[in-house]
């Protein structure tokens, strides 16, 4: 009888552990997919490109990039995360990565981190004028 | 008496036989004390269900998050808006669009840059000027079909994308260019009323659709 109880307990523990492992893998997979740096890079690059496309010259836009900066810090990436080359926006949150997206609005754009506060939270997008 | 005893014995023996047979056929219902076997079967089914549910979740998350964000419709809409504000101001057509339309290059007039990451041109824009008085359209299968002929048509960009727009009117394919049409009314300096249709197409399939 003792043996049977012992077996039952062991089986239950194994069963619970397996279920926990199963759900942990599932949650890890979902979180890795939803909060990945590549996804954030794509989202931010497209967002900025669309903001520029819809803007008129002499517009200044401030964009909050706290999440992206936190991700870059996690990935040990210290350089500027957003850059503009010609009519292409590049967002880079890790050393081996980055996402570029072009905008059609033929304007002169400059992007730089907002240093007005102690900790950088925003980036400033300045649409200066038509080229 | 002896015969009676013998008879009773025989009777009880046959009853015992019958009882034993009855027990064999219908054993008494007893809840099993040892249910580990049943538990094992249940846990196997439990894991099978878990596996099916998890596979579904994996598949959905994988399909959703490996597909890029499709922003082509928003982009096509923004191009359309830029062209509208480039052609007309306060409802009046800017004179250069009515006097010398064919020599105009849309990308220069409307400050558009069609260069992109890809070598091939990813944009197409077309502006059709219709006479407002004779402008006619019908609705067939939920889509508008313009029966009037445009007075002038000006276009720029990759003309191959125009066919994608025509196909897109029948069925929406993700791998094709996304097209958008805008229509507005404006007057020129001589107070002639125009219906202006703007078609904008954005390809950028590699960046916006799962290939």
Interface residues (C-beta under 8 A of the other chain):
Chain A: X4 X7 X8 X11 X15 X18 X19 X22 X26 X29 X30 X33 X34 X36 X39 X42 X43 X46 X49 X50 X53 X54 X86 X87 X88 X100 X101 X102 X103 X104 X105 X106 X107 X130 X131
Chain B: X34 X36 X39 X40 X43 X47 X50 X54 X57 X58 X61 X62 X65 X68 X69 X71 X74 X75 X78 X79 X81 X82 X107 X111 X112 X113 X114 X115 X116 X117 X123 X207
